[in-house]
Amino acid sequence: MPEKVSVANGSAKGVNRVDLAYSKLASSEVARDINRDIVLELVRTRQPVSRADLSRISGLQPSTISAIIEQLLTEKWVVEGAAVQRPRGRRPTLISLNDDLVMLAADIRPNQAIVAVVDLNGRFLAREVIPLVSEPERGVNNMVECMKRMQRSHPSKTFEGVGISLPGRVDPATQRLILSPNLKWSQYDIKSAVEKRISLRVELSNAANAALLSEMWFGRMDGVRNAALITISEGVGTAILANGQIIVGKDGLAGEFGHIPIDPSGPQCGCGMKGCWEMFASSRAALRYYAELNQGAPPITIQELLHRAEDGDKHAVSALTKQAAHLGRGLRLVTAALSPEVILLTGDITASWSTFGPIVQNELESQMLAGTAPRIMITSDGELARLRGAGAIALQRHSGYYHSPHAAQHERTTHKPVSRRRRLAPTNGKR
């Protein structure tokens, strides 16, 4: 049986807990792949790092570390750098992630898509916003053409795959969009359509899960085991981190707090129900409040609304204050159901958090069932969290490393676990 890494309580920086309750599901091949992923994660969080330090941190034998690093070097995930100067003995060579290995990422929204090239360290090498049409085939074609232009503009880079975040829920087994009230593409096979046109492996995920994965992948969730991430844009999405695992639930539908009705007499939601939380706390809700106060005025964007509030427009301030209050009140649903340590917020209103954040915090604290309110954090890169998370989606394997154990079990019973090197060999757009 291959050696397994043991990281007590998930304490190693950036490393997620391996749930031993489900170890019986893992073949020796899966165990090797888990070790490989953990070593890659340690390289990412500690780079540049020596083989000896990787052995010490992970608890794996030096021979195992050497074999894994040789494999990662062959696959071009990592590169060797300078040797460390030592007063005596061998000079260890330092290992870092390969900056020339990149992913294509896309954050799809109801009216636009943001497409980017992102490297293993989460840096954006290119980024472009393209409008989307309601007809999915044309929308995907436009998005893929943008991706191909980016590939041609970076001929020296090796493209590993495509990650796409979506404003809806994706079935982890079929990779089909099964719930998307604000993007009417549920019957369209986005994954297959993109793969046919670009010849790269495509991974899809819900936007909130992608943003949470971004926070985990790029090291801003260390030490946090229970959290909820809320995306506030055209709708309201939620991702759940429970005991160190992202929970996707049956069919990938866990976390749809935005579609829980809080006022049965409220506006009709895209999901078909009336008075859902997102109809009161989303960016669209803020724009609706503003339009009600300025009847007959031409429509504006949420960015324009935020700018007007900063300039002292009393109606803009009133609309965003109302949105913030509903956001805080709705967080009672999240805290009552999940009791998270931290609630992360990402989206439009966070751009003016110094003004409207205290309203959210006060509403949350006044709605607690018991105990103290969870800490509220704002994602450090705003809307880019979804896009960077889309890049991280392209990296995650089907071993269940970033999923709940139940999702991992489902995937293992429907797909043979395969390592990233066989699932998708690094390519410059050619198979």
Contacts in CASP RR format, 6 or more apart in sequence:
PFRMAT RR
TARGET T0000
AUTHOR 0000-0000-0000
METHOD contacts of the structure
MODEL  1
MPEKVSVANGSAKGVNRVDLAYSKLASSEVARDINRDIVLELVRTRQPVS
RADLSRISGLQPSTISAIIEQLLTEKWVVEGAAVQRPRGRRPTLISLNDD
LVMLAADIRPNQAIVAVVDLNGRFLAREVIPLVSEPERGVNNMVECMKRM
QRSHPSKTFEGVGISLPGRVDPATQRLILSPNLKWSQYDIKSAVEKRISL
RVELSNAANAALLSEMWFGRMDGVRNAALITISEGVGTAILANGQIIVGK
DGLAGEFGHIPIDPSGPQCGCGMKGCWEMFASSRAALRYYAELNQGAPPI
TIQELLHRAEDGDKHAVSALTKQAAHLGRGLRLVTAALSPEVILLTGDIT
ASWSTFGPIVQNELESQMLAGTAPRIMITSDGELARLRGAGAIALQRHSG
YYHSPHAAQHERTTHKPVSRRRRLAPTNGKR
1 28 0 8 1.000
1 31 0 8 1.000
2 28 0 8 1.000
2 31 0 8 1.000
2 32 0 8 1.000
2 35 0 8 1.000
2 64 0 8 1.000
3 35 0 8 1.000
3 60 0 8 1.000
3 61 0 8 1.000
3 64 0 8 1.000
4 18 0 8 1.000
4 23 0 8 1.000
4 31 0 8 1.000
4 34 0 8 1.000
4 35 0 8 1.000
5 18 0 8 1.000
5 34 0 8 1.000
5 35 0 8 1.000
5 38 0 8 1.000
5 39 0 8 1.000
5 58 0 8 1.000
5 59 0 8 1.000
5 60 0 8 1.000
6 59 0 8 1.000
7 15 0 8 1.000
7 17 0 8 1.000
7 18 0 8 1.000
7 38 0 8 1.000
7 58 0 8 1.000
9 17 0 8 1.000
10 16 0 8 1.000
10 17 0 8 1.000
10 223 0 8 1.000
10 244 0 8 1.000
11 223 0 8 1.000
12 42 0 8 1.000
12 57 0 8 1.000
12 58 0 8 1.000
13 45 0 8 1.000
13 46 0 8 1.000
13 219 0 8 1.000
13 222 0 8 1.000
14 41 0 8 1.000
14 45 0 8 1.000
14 216 0 8 1.000
14 219 0 8 1.000
14 221 0 8 1.000
14 222 0 8 1.000
15 38 0 8 1.000
15 41 0 8 1.000
15 42 0 8 1.000
15 45 0 8 1.000
16 216 0 8 1.000
16 244 0 8 1.000
16 245 0 8 1.000
16 401 0 8 1.000
16 402 0 8 1.000
17 243 0 8 1.000
17 244 0 8 1.000
17 245 0 8 1.000
18 34 0 8 1.000
18 38 0 8 1.000
19 245 0 8 1.000
19 405 0 8 1.000
21 405 0 8 1.000
22 405 0 8 1.000
22 408 0 8 1.000
22 409 0 8 1.000
25 408 0 8 1.000
25 409 0 8 1.000
25 412 0 8 1.000
26 34 0 8 1.000
27 417 0 8 1.000
29 417 0 8 1.000
29 419 0 8 1.000
30 399 0 8 1.000
30 412 0 8 1.000
30 417 0 8 1.000
32 419 0 8 1.000
33 397 0 8 1.000
33 399 0 8 1.000
33 417 0 8 1.000
33 419 0 8 1.000
33 420 0 8 1.000
34 399 0 8 1.000
34 401 0 8 1.000
35 58 0 8 1.000
35 60 0 8 1.000
35 64 0 8 1.000
35 68 0 8 1.000
36 68 0 8 1.000
36 71 0 8 1.000
36 72 0 8 1.000
36 419 0 8 1.000
37 397 0 8 1.000
37 399 0 8 1.000
37 401 0 8 1.000
38 58 0 8 1.000
39 54 0 8 1.000
39 58 0 8 1.000
39 60 0 8 1.000
39 65 0 8 1.000
39 68 0 8 1.000
39 69 0 8 1.000
39 72 0 8 1.000
40 72 0 8 1.000
40 77 0 8 1.000
40 78 0 8 1.000
42 49 0 8 1.000
42 54 0 8 1.000
42 57 0 8 1.000
42 58 0 8 1.000
43 49 0 8 1.000
43 54 0 8 1.000
43 72 0 8 1.000
43 78 0 8 1.000
43 95 0 8 1.000
43 96 0 8 1.000
43 97 0 8 1.000
44 97 0 8 1.000
44 120 0 8 1.000
44 121 0 8 1.000
45 219 0 8 1.000
46 53 0 8 1.000
46 54 0 8 1.000
46 57 0 8 1.000
47 94 0 8 1.000
47 95 0 8 1.000
47 96 0 8 1.000
47 97 0 8 1.000
48 81 0 8 1.000
48 82 0 8 1.000
48 94 0 8 1.000
48 95 0 8 1.000
48 96 0 8 1.000
49 94 0 8 1.000
49 95 0 8 1.000
49 96 0 8 1.000
50 84 0 8 1.000
50 92 0 8 1.000
50 93 0 8 1.000
50 94 0 8 1.000
50 95 0 8 1.000
51 62 0 8 1.000
51 65 0 8 1.000
51 66 0 8 1.000
51 69 0 8 1.000
51 92 0 8 1.000
51 93 0 8 1.000
51 95 0 8 1.000
52 62 0 8 1.000
52 92 0 8 1.000
53 92 0 8 1.000
54 60 0 8 1.000
54 65 0 8 1.000
54 69 0 8 1.000
54 95 0 8 1.000
55 61 0 8 1.000
55 62 0 8 1.000
55 64 0 8 1.000
55 65 0 8 1.000
58 65 0 8 1.000
60 68 0 8 1.000
69 78 0 8 1.000
69 95 0 8 1.000
71 421 0 8 1.000
72 78 0 8 1.000
73 79 0 8 1.000
73 80 0 8 1.000
75 420 0 8 1.000
75 421 0 8 1.000
75 425 0 8 1.000
75 426 0 8 1.000
76 98 0 8 1.000
76 100 0 8 1.000
76 101 0 8 1.000
76 158 0 8 1.000
76 426 0 8 1.000
77 97 0 8 1.000
77 98 0 8 1.000
77 101 0 8 1.000
77 120 0 8 1.000
78 95 0 8 1.000
78 96 0 8 1.000
78 97 0 8 1.000
78 98 0 8 1.000
79 95 0 8 1.000
79 96 0 8 1.000
79 97 0 8 1.000
79 98 0 8 1.000
79 99 0 8 1.000
80 93 0 8 1.000
80 94 0 8 1.000
80 95 0 8 1.000
81 93 0 8 1.000
81 94 0 8 1.000
81 95 0 8 1.000
81 96 0 8 1.000
82 93 0 8 1.000
82 94 0 8 1.000
83 91 0 8 1.000
83 92 0 8 1.000
83 93 0 8 1.000
83 94 0 8 1.000
84 91 0 8 1.000
84 92 0 8 1.000
84 93 0 8 1.000
84 94 0 8 1.000
85 91 0 8 1.000
86 92 0 8 1.000
97 119 0 8 1.000
97 120 0 8 1.000
97 121 0 8 1.000
98 120 0 8 1.000
98 158 0 8 1.000
99 119 0 8 1.000
99 120 0 8 1.000
99 121 0 8 1.000
100 119 0 8 1.000
100 156 0 8 1.000
100 157 0 8 1.000
100 158 0 8 1.000
101 119 0 8 1.000
101 120 0 8 1.000
101 157 0 8 1.000
101 158 0 8 1.000
101 160 0 8 1.000
101 426 0 8 1.000
102 117 0 8 1.000
102 118 0 8 1.000
102 119 0 8 1.000
102 120 0 8 1.000
102 125 0 8 1.000
102 154 0 8 1.000
102 157 0 8 1.000
102 158 0 8 1.000
102 159 0 8 1.000
102 160 0 8 1.000
103 117 0 8 1.000
103 118 0 8 1.000
103 119 0 8 1.000
103 159 0 8 1.000
103 160 0 8 1.000
103 161 0 8 1.000
103 162 0 8 1.000
103 163 0 8 1.000
103 391 0 8 1.000
103 394 0 8 1.000
103 395 0 8 1.000
104 115 0 8 1.000
104 116 0 8 1.000
104 117 0 8 1.000
104 147 0 8 1.000
104 150 0 8 1.000
104 151 0 8 1.000
104 159 0 8 1.000
104 161 0 8 1.000
104 162 0 8 1.000
104 163 0 8 1.000
104 198 0 8 1.000
104 200 0 8 1.000
104 391 0 8 1.000
104 394 0 8 1.000
105 115 0 8 1.000
105 116 0 8 1.000
105 117 0 8 1.000
105 118 0 8 1.000
105 162 0 8 1.000
105 163 0 8 1.000
105 164 0 8 1.000
105 165 0 8 1.000
105 387 0 8 1.000
105 388 0 8 1.000
105 389 0 8 1.000
105 390 0 8 1.000
105 391 0 8 1.000
105 393 0 8 1.000
105 394 0 8 1.000
106 113 0 8 1.000
106 114 0 8 1.000
106 115 0 8 1.000
106 116 0 8 1.000
106 143 0 8 1.000
106 147 0 8 1.000
106 162 0 8 1.000
106 163 0 8 1.000
106 164 0 8 1.000
106 165 0 8 1.000
106 387 0 8 1.000
106 390 0 8 1.000
107 113 0 8 1.000
107 114 0 8 1.000
107 164 0 8 1.000
107 165 0 8 1.000
107 207 0 8 1.000
107 210 0 8 1.000
107 383 0 8 1.000
107 386 0 8 1.000
107 387 0 8 1.000
107 390 0 8 1.000
108 132 0 8 1.000
108 143 0 8 1.000
108 164 0 8 1.000
108 165 0 8 1.000
108 166 0 8 1.000
108 167 0 8 1.000
108 183 0 8 1.000
109 132 0 8 1.000
109 167 0 8 1.000
109 183 0 8 1.000
109 233 0 8 1.000
109 234 0 8 1.000
110 132 0 8 1.000
110 167 0 8 1.000
110 182 0 8 1.000
110 183 0 8 1.000
110 234 0 8 1.000
111 131 0 8 1.000
111 132 0 8 1.000
112 129 0 8 1.000
112 130 0 8 1.000
112 131 0 8 1.000
112 132 0 8 1.000
113 129 0 8 1.000
113 130 0 8 1.000
113 132 0 8 1.000
113 139 0 8 1.000
113 142 0 8 1.000
113 143 0 8 1.000
113 146 0 8 1.000
114 127 0 8 1.000
114 128 0 8 1.000
114 129 0 8 1.000
114 383 0 8 1.000
114 387 0 8 1.000
115 127 0 8 1.000
115 128 0 8 1.000
115 129 0 8 1.000
115 130 0 8 1.000
115 143 0 8 1.000
115 146 0 8 1.000
115 147 0 8 1.000
115 150 0 8 1.000
116 124 0 8 1.000
116 125 0 8 1.000
116 126 0 8 1.000
116 127 0 8 1.000
116 128 0 8 1.000
116 150 0 8 1.000
116 387 0 8 1.000
116 390 0 8 1.000
117 124 0 8 1.000
117 125 0 8 1.000
117 126 0 8 1.000
117 127 0 8 1.000
117 150 0 8 1.000
117 154 0 8 1.000
117 157 0 8 1.000
118 124 0 8 1.000
118 125 0 8 1.000
118 387 0 8 1.000
118 388 0 8 1.000
118 390 0 8 1.000
118 391 0 8 1.000
119 125 0 8 1.000
120 395 0 8 1.000
122 218 0 8 1.000
122 388 0 8 1.000
122 391 0 8 1.000
124 384 0 8 1.000
124 387 0 8 1.000
124 388 0 8 1.000
125 154 0 8 1.000
125 157 0 8 1.000
126 150 0 8 1.000
126 153 0 8 1.000
126 154 0 8 1.000
127 387 0 8 1.000
128 146 0 8 1.000
128 150 0 8 1.000
130 142 0 8 1.000
130 143 0 8 1.000
130 146 0 8 1.000
131 142 0 8 1.000
132 139 0 8 1.000
132 142 0 8 1.000
132 143 0 8 1.000
133 139 0 8 1.000
133 142 0 8 1.000
134 184 0 8 1.000
136 185 0 8 1.000
136 188 0 8 1.000
136 190 0 8 1.000
136 193 0 8 1.000
137 188 0 8 1.000
137 193 0 8 1.000
140 188 0 8 1.000
140 190 0 8 1.000
140 193 0 8 1.000
140 194 0 8 1.000
140 197 0 8 1.000
141 197 0 8 1.000
143 194 0 8 1.000
144 194 0 8 1.000
144 197 0 8 1.000
144 198 0 8 1.000
147 162 0 8 1.000
147 198 0 8 1.000
148 198 0 8 1.000
151 159 0 8 1.000
151 428 0 8 1.000
151 429 0 8 1.000
155 428 0 8 1.000
157 428 0 8 1.000
158 426 0 8 1.000
158 427 0 8 1.000
158 428 0 8 1.000
159 200 0 8 1.000
159 426 0 8 1.000
159 427 0 8 1.000
159 428 0 8 1.000
159 429 0 8 1.000
160 200 0 8 1.000
160 394 0 8 1.000
160 395 0 8 1.000
160 424 0 8 1.000
160 426 0 8 1.000
160 427 0 8 1.000
161 200 0 8 1.000
161 201 0 8 1.000
161 202 0 8 1.000
161 203 0 8 1.000
161 394 0 8 1.000
161 424 0 8 1.000
162 194 0 8 1.000
162 198 0 8 1.000
162 200 0 8 1.000
162 201 0 8 1.000
162 202 0 8 1.000
162 203 0 8 1.000
162 394 0 8 1.000
163 202 0 8 1.000
163 203 0 8 1.000
163 204 0 8 1.000
163 205 0 8 1.000
163 390 0 8 1.000
163 391 0 8 1.000
163 393 0 8 1.000
163 394 0 8 1.000
164 190 0 8 1.000
164 194 0 8 1.000
164 202 0 8 1.000
164 203 0 8 1.000
164 204 0 8 1.000
164 205 0 8 1.000
164 390 0 8 1.000
164 393 0 8 1.000
165 204 0 8 1.000
165 205 0 8 1.000
165 206 0 8 1.000
165 207 0 8 1.000
165 210 0 8 1.000
165 211 0 8 1.000
165 386 0 8 1.000
165 387 0 8 1.000
165 389 0 8 1.000
165 390 0 8 1.000
165 393 0 8 1.000
166 177 0 8 1.000
166 180 0 8 1.000
166 183 0 8 1.000
166 190 0 8 1.000
166 204 0 8 1.000
166 205 0 8 1.000
166 206 0 8 1.000
166 207 0 8 1.000
167 180 0 8 1.000
167 182 0 8 1.000
167 183 0 8 1.000
167 207 0 8 1.000
167 233 0 8 1.000
167 234 0 8 1.000
167 235 0 8 1.000
168 177 0 8 1.000
168 179 0 8 1.000
168 180 0 8 1.000
168 181 0 8 1.000
168 182 0 8 1.000
168 183 0 8 1.000
168 206 0 8 1.000
168 207 0 8 1.000
169 177 0 8 1.000
169 178 0 8 1.000
169 179 0 8 1.000
169 180 0 8 1.000
169 206 0 8 1.000
169 251 0 8 1.000
169 252 0 8 1.000
169 253 0 8 1.000
169 256 0 8 1.000
170 176 0 8 1.000
170 177 0 8 1.000
170 178 0 8 1.000
170 204 0 8 1.000
170 205 0 8 1.000
170 206 0 8 1.000
170 252 0 8 1.000
171 178 0 8 1.000
171 251 0 8 1.000
171 252 0 8 1.000
172 248 0 8 1.000
172 251 0 8 1.000
172 252 0 8 1.000
172 403 0 8 1.000
172 407 0 8 1.000
172 410 0 8 1.000
172 411 0 8 1.000
173 251 0 8 1.000
173 410 0 8 1.000
173 411 0 8 1.000
173 414 0 8 1.000
173 415 0 8 1.000
175 191 0 8 1.000
175 202 0 8 1.000
175 203 0 8 1.000
175 204 0 8 1.000
176 189 0 8 1.000
176 191 0 8 1.000
177 183 0 8 1.000
177 185 0 8 1.000
177 186 0 8 1.000
177 188 0 8 1.000
177 190 0 8 1.000
177 204 0 8 1.000
178 186 0 8 1.000
178 251 0 8 1.000
178 252 0 8 1.000
178 253 0 8 1.000
179 186 0 8 1.000
179 253 0 8 1.000
179 256 0 8 1.000
179 271 0 8 1.000
180 186 0 8 1.000
181 259 0 8 1.000
181 269 0 8 1.000
181 270 0 8 1.000
181 271 0 8 1.000
181 272 0 8 1.000
182 234 0 8 1.000
182 235 0 8 1.000
182 270 0 8 1.000
190 202 0 8 1.000
190 204 0 8 1.000
191 202 0 8 1.000
191 203 0 8 1.000
191 204 0 8 1.000
194 202 0 8 1.000
195 201 0 8 1.000
195 202 0 8 1.000
198 429 0 8 1.000
199 427 0 8 1.000
199 429 0 8 1.000
199 430 0 8 1.000
199 431 0 8 1.000
200 424 0 8 1.000
200 427 0 8 1.000
200 429 0 8 1.000
201 394 0 8 1.000
201 423 0 8 1.000
201 424 0 8 1.000
203 393 0 8 1.000
203 394 0 8 1.000
203 396 0 8 1.000
204 393 0 8 1.000
205 213 0 8 1.000
205 389 0 8 1.000
205 390 0 8 1.000
205 393 0 8 1.000
206 237 0 8 1.000
206 239 0 8 1.000
206 252 0 8 1.000
207 231 0 8 1.000
207 233 0 8 1.000
207 237 0 8 1.000
207 386 0 8 1.000
208 229 0 8 1.000
208 230 0 8 1.000
208 231 0 8 1.000
208 237 0 8 1.000
208 238 0 8 1.000
208 239 0 8 1.000
208 255 0 8 1.000
209 239 0 8 1.000
209 246 0 8 1.000
209 248 0 8 1.000
210 385 0 8 1.000
210 386 0 8 1.000
210 389 0 8 1.000
210 390 0 8 1.000
210 392 0 8 1.000
210 393 0 8 1.000
211 229 0 8 1.000
211 231 0 8 1.000
211 239 0 8 1.000
211 344 0 8 1.000
211 346 0 8 1.000
211 379 0 8 1.000
211 385 0 8 1.000
211 386 0 8 1.000
211 389 0 8 1.000
212 221 0 8 1.000
212 227 0 8 1.000
212 229 0 8 1.000
212 239 0 8 1.000
212 241 0 8 1.000
212 246 0 8 1.000
212 344 0 8 1.000
213 246 0 8 1.000
213 389 0 8 1.000
213 392 0 8 1.000
213 393 0 8 1.000
213 396 0 8 1.000
213 402 0 8 1.000
214 379 0 8 1.000
214 385 0 8 1.000
214 386 0 8 1.000
214 388 0 8 1.000
214 389 0 8 1.000
214 392 0 8 1.000
215 221 0 8 1.000
215 229 0 8 1.000
215 344 0 8 1.000
215 379 0 8 1.000
215 385 0 8 1.000
216 241 0 8 1.000
216 246 0 8 1.000
216 402 0 8 1.000
217 389 0 8 1.000
217 392 0 8 1.000
217 395 0 8 1.000
218 388 0 8 1.000
218 392 0 8 1.000
220 379 0 8 1.000
220 380 0 8 1.000
221 227 0 8 1.000
221 241 0 8 1.000
224 241 0 8 1.000
224 341 0 8 1.000
224 342 0 8 1.000
225 241 0 8 1.000
225 243 0 8 1.000
225 244 0 8 1.000
225 341 0 8 1.000
226 241 0 8 1.000
226 242 0 8 1.000
226 243 0 8 1.000
226 244 0 8 1.000
226 338 0 8 1.000
226 339 0 8 1.000
226 340 0 8 1.000
226 341 0 8 1.000
226 342 0 8 1.000
227 240 0 8 1.000
227 241 0 8 1.000
227 340 0 8 1.000
227 341 0 8 1.000
227 342 0 8 1.000
227 343 0 8 1.000
227 344 0 8 1.000
228 238 0 8 1.000
228 239 0 8 1.000
228 240 0 8 1.000
228 241 0 8 1.000
228 334 0 8 1.000
228 338 0 8 1.000
228 340 0 8 1.000
228 342 0 8 1.000
228 343 0 8 1.000
228 344 0 8 1.000
228 374 0 8 1.000
229 238 0 8 1.000
229 239 0 8 1.000
229 241 0 8 1.000
229 343 0 8 1.000
229 344 0 8 1.000
229 345 0 8 1.000
229 346 0 8 1.000
229 379 0 8 1.000
230 236 0 8 1.000
230 237 0 8 1.000
230 238 0 8 1.000
230 257 0 8 1.000
230 327 0 8 1.000
230 331 0 8 1.000
230 334 0 8 1.000
230 343 0 8 1.000
230 344 0 8 1.000
230 345 0 8 1.000
230 346 0 8 1.000
231 237 0 8 1.000
231 238 0 8 1.000
231 239 0 8 1.000
231 346 0 8 1.000
231 347 0 8 1.000
231 386 0 8 1.000
232 281 0 8 1.000
232 282 0 8 1.000
232 283 0 8 1.000
232 327 0 8 1.000
232 345 0 8 1.000
232 346 0 8 1.000
232 347 0 8 1.000
232 348 0 8 1.000
232 349 0 8 1.000
232 350 0 8 1.000
233 282 0 8 1.000
233 283 0 8 1.000
233 347 0 8 1.000
233 348 0 8 1.000
233 383 0 8 1.000
234 282 0 8 1.000
234 283 0 8 1.000
234 284 0 8 1.000
235 258 0 8 1.000
235 278 0 8 1.000
235 282 0 8 1.000
235 283 0 8 1.000
235 284 0 8 1.000
236 257 0 8 1.000
236 258 0 8 1.000
236 277 0 8 1.000
236 278 0 8 1.000
236 281 0 8 1.000
236 282 0 8 1.000
236 327 0 8 1.000
237 255 0 8 1.000
237 256 0 8 1.000
237 257 0 8 1.000
237 258 0 8 1.000
237 278 0 8 1.000
238 255 0 8 1.000
238 256 0 8 1.000
238 257 0 8 1.000
238 258 0 8 1.000
238 334 0 8 1.000
239 246 0 8 1.000
239 255 0 8 1.000
240 246 0 8 1.000
240 247 0 8 1.000
240 254 0 8 1.000
240 255 0 8 1.000
240 338 0 8 1.000
241 247 0 8 1.000
241 340 0 8 1.000
242 338 0 8 1.000
242 404 0 8 1.000
245 402 0 8 1.000
245 403 0 8 1.000
245 404 0 8 1.000
245 405 0 8 1.000
246 402 0 8 1.000
246 403 0 8 1.000
246 404 0 8 1.000
247 254 0 8 1.000
247 255 0 8 1.000
247 404 0 8 1.000
247 407 0 8 1.000
248 254 0 8 1.000
248 403 0 8 1.000
248 404 0 8 1.000
248 407 0 8 1.000
249 404 0 8 1.000
249 406 0 8 1.000
249 407 0 8 1.000
252 407 0 8 1.000
257 277 0 8 1.000
257 330 0 8 1.000
257 333 0 8 1.000
257 334 0 8 1.000
257 337 0 8 1.000
258 276 0 8 1.000
258 277 0 8 1.000
258 278 0 8 1.000
258 281 0 8 1.000
259 269 0 8 1.000
259 271 0 8 1.000
259 273 0 8 1.000
259 276 0 8 1.000
259 277 0 8 1.000
259 278 0 8 1.000
260 276 0 8 1.000
260 277 0 8 1.000
260 333 0 8 1.000
261 269 0 8 1.000
261 273 0 8 1.000
261 274 0 8 1.000
261 275 0 8 1.000
261 276 0 8 1.000
261 277 0 8 1.000
262 275 0 8 1.000
262 276 0 8 1.000
262 277 0 8 1.000
262 280 0 8 1.000
262 329 0 8 1.000
262 330 0 8 1.000
262 333 0 8 1.000
263 274 0 8 1.000
263 275 0 8 1.000
263 280 0 8 1.000
264 274 0 8 1.000
264 275 0 8 1.000
265 274 0 8 1.000
265 275 0 8 1.000
266 274 0 8 1.000
266 275 0 8 1.000
266 279 0 8 1.000
266 280 0 8 1.000
267 274 0 8 1.000
267 275 0 8 1.000
267 279 0 8 1.000
267 288 0 8 1.000
268 274 0 8 1.000
268 275 0 8 1.000
268 279 0 8 1.000
269 275 0 8 1.000
269 276 0 8 1.000
269 278 0 8 1.000
269 279 0 8 1.000
277 326 0 8 1.000
277 330 0 8 1.000
277 333 0 8 1.000
278 284 0 8 1.000
278 285 0 8 1.000
279 285 0 8 1.000
280 323 0 8 1.000
280 326 0 8 1.000
281 323 0 8 1.000
281 326 0 8 1.000
281 327 0 8 1.000
281 328 0 8 1.000
281 330 0 8 1.000
282 323 0 8 1.000
283 302 0 8 1.000
283 323 0 8 1.000
283 347 0 8 1.000
283 348 0 8 1.000
283 349 0 8 1.000
285 323 0 8 1.000
285 326 0 8 1.000
286 302 0 8 1.000
286 305 0 8 1.000
286 319 0 8 1.000
286 320 0 8 1.000
286 322 0 8 1.000
286 323 0 8 1.000
286 348 0 8 1.000
286 349 0 8 1.000
287 299 0 8 1.000
287 300 0 8 1.000
287 301 0 8 1.000
287 302 0 8 1.000
287 305 0 8 1.000
287 319 0 8 1.000
289 318 0 8 1.000
289 319 0 8 1.000
289 322 0 8 1.000
289 323 0 8 1.000
290 300 0 8 1.000
290 305 0 8 1.000
290 315 0 8 1.000
290 316 0 8 1.000
290 319 0 8 1.000
291 297 0 8 1.000
291 299 0 8 1.000
293 315 0 8 1.000
293 318 0 8 1.000
293 319 0 8 1.000
294 315 0 8 1.000
300 308 0 8 1.000
302 348 0 8 1.000
303 348 0 8 1.000
305 316 0 8 1.000
305 319 0 8 1.000
305 320 0 8 1.000
306 316 0 8 1.000
306 320 0 8 1.000
306 348 0 8 1.000
306 349 0 8 1.000
306 351 0 8 1.000
306 352 0 8 1.000
308 315 0 8 1.000
308 316 0 8 1.000
309 316 0 8 1.000
309 317 0 8 1.000
309 319 0 8 1.000
309 320 0 8 1.000
309 352 0 8 1.000
309 355 0 8 1.000
310 352 0 8 1.000
310 355 0 8 1.000
317 355 0 8 1.000
320 349 0 8 1.000
320 352 0 8 1.000
320 355 0 8 1.000
320 356 0 8 1.000
321 356 0 8 1.000
321 359 0 8 1.000
323 349 0 8 1.000
323 356 0 8 1.000
324 349 0 8 1.000
324 356 0 8 1.000
324 357 0 8 1.000
324 359 0 8 1.000
324 360 0 8 1.000
324 363 0 8 1.000
325 359 0 8 1.000
325 360 0 8 1.000
325 363 0 8 1.000
327 349 0 8 1.000
327 360 0 8 1.000
327 363 0 8 1.000
328 359 0 8 1.000
328 360 0 8 1.000
328 361 0 8 1.000
328 363 0 8 1.000
328 364 0 8 1.000
328 367 0 8 1.000
329 363 0 8 1.000
329 367 0 8 1.000
330 367 0 8 1.000
331 343 0 8 1.000
331 360 0 8 1.000
331 363 0 8 1.000
331 364 0 8 1.000
331 367 0 8 1.000
332 364 0 8 1.000
332 367 0 8 1.000
332 368 0 8 1.000
332 369 0 8 1.000
334 340 0 8 1.000
334 343 0 8 1.000
335 343 0 8 1.000
335 364 0 8 1.000
335 367 0 8 1.000
335 368 0 8 1.000
335 369 0 8 1.000
335 373 0 8 1.000
335 374 0 8 1.000
336 369 0 8 1.000
339 374 0 8 1.000
340 374 0 8 1.000
341 374 0 8 1.000
341 375 0 8 1.000
342 374 0 8 1.000
342 375 0 8 1.000
342 376 0 8 1.000
342 377 0 8 1.000
343 364 0 8 1.000
343 374 0 8 1.000
343 375 0 8 1.000
343 376 0 8 1.000
343 377 0 8 1.000
344 376 0 8 1.000
344 377 0 8 1.000
344 378 0 8 1.000
344 379 0 8 1.000
345 360 0 8 1.000
345 376 0 8 1.000
345 377 0 8 1.000
345 378 0 8 1.000
345 379 0 8 1.000
346 378 0 8 1.000
346 379 0 8 1.000
346 382 0 8 1.000
346 383 0 8 1.000
346 385 0 8 1.000
346 386 0 8 1.000
347 379 0 8 1.000
347 382 0 8 1.000
347 383 0 8 1.000
348 383 0 8 1.000
349 356 0 8 1.000
350 378 0 8 1.000
350 379 0 8 1.000
350 382 0 8 1.000
351 382 0 8 1.000
353 378 0 8 1.000
357 376 0 8 1.000
360 376 0 8 1.000
361 373 0 8 1.000
361 376 0 8 1.000
364 373 0 8 1.000
364 374 0 8 1.000
364 376 0 8 1.000
365 373 0 8 1.000
379 385 0 8 1.000
381 388 0 8 1.000
395 420 0 8 1.000
396 402 0 8 1.000
397 417 0 8 1.000
397 418 0 8 1.000
397 419 0 8 1.000
397 420 0 8 1.000
397 423 0 8 1.000
398 411 0 8 1.000
398 415 0 8 1.000
398 417 0 8 1.000
398 418 0 8 1.000
398 423 0 8 1.000
399 408 0 8 1.000
399 417 0 8 1.000
400 407 0 8 1.000
400 408 0 8 1.000
400 411 0 8 1.000
401 408 0 8 1.000
403 411 0 8 1.000
411 417 0 8 1.000
END
